[in-house]
Amino acid sequence: MSSSKDYLNFILQQLSELKNITHRAMMGEYIIYYRGKIVGGIYDNRFLVKPVKSAVNMMPEASIELPYEGAKGMLLVDNVENKEFLRKLLEAMYEELPEPKKK
């Protein structure tokens, strides 16, 4: 199942308080970037983020889900209705995320 543009637009609206949020379509799903770093993505209309320490600390009850078969587990963000929480989550995660690979 692919993610819908409507869900993508909803998540982008929820992240609108952050500057430099971008996305890229990939095989019917969407990779989400914050300030050039991959924070997670939208898979099957679920917002999943990388399981870095700060994200685990902010969402200790979050389930680990696979974005697609064969992928590493990611944290399911249940609290997508709360813009303030999403802003704090991505800001906290930023320093722990790897730098983009040079092309």
Secondary structure, DSSP 8 states (H G I E B T S, - for coil): ----HHHHHHHHHHTTTSSSEEEEEETTEEEEEETTEEEEEEETTEEEE---HHHHHH-TT--EE-SSTT---EEE---TT-HHHHHHHHHHHHTTS------
